[in-house]
């Protein structure tokens, strides 16, 4: 994966996760929302089908990278 796309995914994940936490959602829900945002972004910038984008995003350990 292109490093710039990877960085955009990490940013989308983290911003969405933080927004969800600020809104009072649980950590698990915030993580799930972050993954969804990253997958939607990946699909938009690459033209991948939603399921393929989600599969790629699910293979990234965002929690580890954000730490």
Secondary structure, 3 states (H helix, E strand, C coil): CCHHHHHHHHHHHHHHHHHHHHCCCCHHHHHHHHHHHHHHHHHHHHCCCHHHHHHHHHCCCHHHHHC
